[in-house]
Amino acid sequence: MKEPGRKEEANLPPCPNPNCAGSHVVRNGSHRGRQRYHCRTCKTSFGETQGRPMDALKTPAKEVAQALLIVMRGGSLRAAEEITGHKYETISVWLKRAATHAEALRQVLARDLHLSQVEIDEFWSFVHKKRGQLVSLTRQNAGDAWSKTGTVASSWPAPVAR
């Protein structure tokens, strides 16, 4: 039973500090319309999206997800630019950020698209440069990033990177 005069704090995120063993997180106002939190154990202040793939973006997550889905389904950056209205350079930056958090992005897309029976198919997502534009001065691993995505067996075909 809750104490009188205190609101029940439900669904608060855990403290992002890996050295903090406490879980006493409280709301701490908002900044630019986004909820802020404070851990009373380690005195860390953090936002609700800290440590997530699209942390600190000014563009709404729904628009970012739409642009990334266009590219992941085989569309070009230019096609995503025309459909979403965001510059292809910006979409490329989002794609690079998403590639660093590929597993977390897969979980978000699976949850947000309400996929029921998910078949996970691994594919290579070309992130840094197109293969035809690679030069000899580029790092050995530039160009490729490992990523995963999921689709419902009865819906659209699985995306394949070329």
C-alpha positions in Angstrom: 0.0 0.0 0.0 1.3 3.4 -0.9 2.0 6.1 1.6 -0.5 9.0 1.8 0.6 12.1 -0.1 3.0 10.2 -2.4 2.3 9.3 -6.0 3.1 5.9 -7.2 6.2 6.0 -9.5 5.6 3.4 -12.2 7.5 2.6 -15.3 10.6 4.7 -14.4 13.7 3.8 -16.4 16.7 2.3 -14.6 19.8 4.3 -13.8 22.1 4.3 -16.9 25.3 4.5 -14.7 26.9 1.0 -14.9 28.6 1.6 -11.5 25.3 2.4 -9.7 23.7 -0.5 -7.9 20.7 1.6 -6.7 17.4 1.8 -8.3 16.0 5.0 -6.6 15.1 7.0 -9.8 12.7 10.0 -9.6 11.3 12.4 -12.2 13.3 15.6 -12.5 11.4 18.0 -14.7 11.6 18.2 -18.5 13.9 19.7 -21.1 12.4 20.7 -24.5 9.4 18.6 -23.8 11.3 15.4 -22.9 11.1 14.0 -19.4 14.3 14.1 -17.3 15.2 11.7 -14.4 17.5 11.8 -11.4 19.1 8.8 -9.6 19.2 9.6 -5.9 21.7 6.8 -5.3 24.5 8.1 -7.5 23.2 11.6 -8.2 23.1 11.0 -12.0 20.7 13.1 -14.1 19.6 11.6 -17.4 16.9 11.7 -20.1 14.5 9.1 -21.1 16.3 8.3 -24.4 19.9 8.3 -23.0 21.9 5.4 -24.3 19.4 4.5 -27.0 20.2 4.4 -30.7 18.5 7.7 -31.6 19.4 9.6 -28.4 19.4 13.4 -28.6 17.8 13.7 -32.1 15.6 16.7 -32.7 13.6 14.8 -35.3 10.7 12.7 -34.0 11.5 9.0 -33.7 8.6 8.1 -36.0 10.1 10.1 -38.9 13.5 8.6 -38.3 12.1 5.1 -38.3 10.2 5.7 -41.5 13.3 6.9 -43.3 15.3 3.9 -42.0 12.6 1.5 -43.0 12.7 2.8 -46.6 16.4 2.2 -46.8 16.2 -1.2 -45.1 13.5 -2.3 -47.6 15.9 -1.7 -50.5 15.2 2.0 -51.2 18.0 4.4 -51.9 18.9 7.3 -49.7 17.6 9.6 -52.4 14.2 7.8 -52.4 14.1 8.1 -48.6 14.9 11.8 -49.0 12.0 12.4 -51.5 9.5 10.5 -49.4 10.4 11.9 -45.9 11.6 15.4 -46.9 14.9 14.9 -44.9 18.2 15.4 -46.6 20.0 12.2 -47.7 23.1 13.2 -45.6 20.9 13.4 -42.5 19.4 9.9 -43.3 22.9 8.6 -43.8 23.9 9.9 -40.3 20.8 8.2 -38.8 21.8 4.9 -40.6 25.3 5.1 -39.2 23.9 5.6 -35.7 21.4 2.8 -36.2 24.2 0.4 -37.3 26.1 0.9 -34.1 22.9 -0.2 -32.2 21.6 -2.8 -34.7 20.3 -5.2 -32.1 18.5 -2.5 -30.1 17.0 -1.1 -33.3 15.8 -4.6 -34.3 14.0 -4.8 -31.0 12.4 -1.4 -31.4 11.2 -2.0 -34.9 9.8 -5.4 -34.0 7.9 -3.9 -31.1 6.7 -0.7 -32.9 5.6 -2.7 -36.0 3.7 -5.2 -33.8 5.2 -8.1 -35.5 3.8 -11.4 -34.1 5.7 -14.3 -35.8 9.1 -12.9 -36.5 11.7 -14.5 -38.6 15.0 -13.0 -38.0 17.2 -12.7 -41.1 20.7 -11.3 -40.9 21.9 -9.0 -43.6 24.7 -6.7 -44.3 23.8 -3.0 -44.3 26.2 -0.9 -46.2 26.7 2.2 -44.0 29.9 4.1 -44.5 30.3 4.3 -48.2 29.0 2.7 -51.3 31.3 0.0 -52.5 32.0 1.7 -55.9 33.2 4.8 -54.1 35.7 3.1 -51.8 39.3 4.4 -52.2 42.6 2.9 -51.3 43.0 5.3 -48.3 39.9 4.1 -46.5 40.1 1.9 -43.4 40.0 -1.8 -44.0 36.6 -2.2 -42.3 35.0 1.0 -43.8 31.8 0.4 -45.6 30.1 -2.5 -43.9 28.2 -2.9 -40.6 26.4 -6.0 -39.3 22.7 -5.6 -38.8 19.6 -7.7 -38.3 15.9 -7.2 -39.1 12.7 -9.1 -38.7 9.6 -9.6 -40.8 6.3 -11.4 -40.5 6.4 -14.5 -42.7 3.1 -13.7 -44.3 3.8 -10.0 -45.1 6.3 -8.2 -47.3 9.6 -9.9 -48.2 12.6 -9.7 -46.0 14.9 -6.7 -46.8 18.2 -7.6 -48.4 21.2 -5.2 -48.6 23.0 -5.1 -51.9 
